[in-house]
Amino acid sequence: LEKKISTNNYEKIMSLGDKSIKSEEKLTRIYPQENLFSHILGQIDDDNNGISGIEKSLDKLLKQINEPLKLTVDTDIQFLIREELAKFQSIFRSKGSSAILMNVNNGEIISMVSYPDFDLNKREKIVDLNFINRATKGVYELGSVFKTFTVAAGLEEGLIDTDTEFLNLEKKLQCGKSSISEYDLSLIHISEPTRRTPISYAV
């Protein structure tokens, strides 16, 4: 009749004395951080079976082990990055955004945020494509990521070295019928985190 029934309603129903009504206890998972790790942790169904994220990929393991599963993500950094993505989504009016922060020394993922996200405790069926994990399922043009390959090619061909400086570059270039220009970074302000963590940034 009802899932996650309140104690008050349970007592009312059972006081009816109807023998055809049976109660059933089930374990359930509670997510204190609500939206913060929604795309990493993923969802479970009403029978506590993982249907996305870590809940799905490690479903069998999570049901077998008797000790907590520890991830490398940092709650504080995850929160700060999510706040920035939410702020800039309202500025740029984008459909969504994502960010991954990795420790390049050992490959540990410090943060992975995809926005918009959702509250795991509500267990809603997410069918809107806006709620996909853009960090793992999004498709993008290479953009600035390709700069590393351009620099690597220049170094390999001997056209530049590690001390080469690029000065007075054109602010705009023509590509067919379109022009590509730099974004005015003076309009953007990114607040610095108050806590410093010894990690490296990677693209």
N, C-alpha and C positions, 0 to 999 in steps of 0.2 A: 504493500500500500504506500509506503514511504521509505525513502532511503535517508540515512543520517537523521533519524527521528530524534526529537528532543526528549529528555527524560519526562517532561510534563505530558507531552502527547502520548508517549509510550504507556504511562500509567493510566491515562484516560481510556486508551484502546483496550488494555488488558483488563480493566475493571468491567468491561462489557461482559466478560465471561464467555465469549464466543469461542468454542473449541476449534473452530476452523481457522482461527487467526493464530499463526505461529510467529514467534520472534526469532531472528537469526542474528547472531553476533559475527562481525567481521573486523579484521584488522584493517586499518587504513593509514595512509601516510599523510603527514601534515608538513607543509612547506613554509617555514617561518618567514623566509625572504620573499615569498609571493612571486613577483614578476622577475626578480633579479637574475635568477639562473634558469628561467623557463626553457630557453632553447638548448641549454646544455643538459639539464636533467631530463627534459621531455615529460611525456604524460603517461598515466596509467589508466586502464579502464575500470569499470565498477567492480571487477573481480581481482583488482590489483595486479593485472598483467601489463607489462610495459608495452606501449604502443608507439613510442618515439623517443629520441635522444638516448641518454645513458640507461634510462629505465627499460628501453627495449633491447639495446645491444648487450647489456649485462644483466638482463632479466633473470636468467637461470642462475648466474653466479650470486646475485643479490639474495636469492631465495635459499641458497646453500650455505653461504658463509655466516659465521656467528660474530663477525667483527665488522666495524664500520669500513666503508669503502672511502678512501681518502683521495681527493682530487688536488691538483696543483693550483687551481684558481684562487685568487686572492679577493676576498669579499670587499675590502675597502677600495681596491683598484677597480674592481668590477662596477661598484657603485659610482665612482667618479666618472668612469668612461661612459656609463649609461646616462648619467646626468648631462654630459656634453652632447651625446648623440640626440637626446631628447630636445635639448636647447637648439641645436643647429637644424633639426628637422623643422622646427617652427620658423626658423629664419629662411631656409631655402625651400620650404614647402615640398620636400621630397616625399616619395612614397615610403621610403625606409632607408636604413643605413646599417652598417655593421663595422665592427672593429675587432681585431685580434692582436693580442700582446703576448709575445713569446720570449722566453729566455733563450737567447741564441747559443748559450754555452751548453745547454743540455736538452733543449727542445720542449721544456715544460711550458704549457699554456698558462699564463698568468691571468689572462682575461679573454673572454670571447662573448661579445655582445651583439645581438641582432635586434634591431628596433623597427617596427613596434613589436612588443612582446605581450605576454598574457599571464594572468594569475593562475598558477598551477592548482591552487586549492579549489577553484571553481569547476575544474574538470569539464570545461565546455568543449564541444567538438569543433576544433579549429579547421574550417574549410576555406576561409578567406586566404587567398595567396599572399596577401600582405603580411600574414603571420608566419611565412616560411622562415627557416633559419638562413638568412642571407649570407652568413659566413661560410656555410657548407653547401648550400643548394642554389645560391644566387649565381647568375651568369653576368659577367661584366666585360667591358672593353678593358684591355690591358692598362691603358692610361699610364700613370706614373710608375707603375710596377715595371714597365718596360724600360725605364731609364737605366736600370741596373745592367740590362743586356747591352744597351747602347754604349755605356761606359766600358763594359767588359770587352766589347768588340774594338773600341778605340784603343784600349790598352794592348790588346792582342796584336793589332795591326801596327802598333808603334806610332799612331797618329797623336796620341796624348800620353802623358805619364801622370804619376800620382801628384805631382806638383803643378799641373796645368791649371791655369785660372781662366775662366770665361768672363770677360768684361764687356760692358756696353752692348749686351745682346739686344736684338730686336724685340720689342714688346709685343709685336703682332706679326704673324706670317699668314700668307695666303695659301690655302689648300683647295685647289679647284675653285668652286664658286663660293666657298666658305672661308672665313678668316678665323684664325685661332689667336686669342690674346690671353694675357695673364689675368688672373683674378686679382682684384685690389685687396691685398691682405691687410691693409690698414683698417679695413672695415670689420675685421674679425679680432676678437679678443678671447683667448683661451686662458682660463684661470689655472694657475699652477697648483698641483696637489700639495697639501701641507706636509705630507709624509713622504720622505724620500726612500725609495726601495732600490737596492742594487740589482737592477735588471737591465737588459739591453733591448732596444727597440729594433724590430726587423720588419721589412716589407715583404 
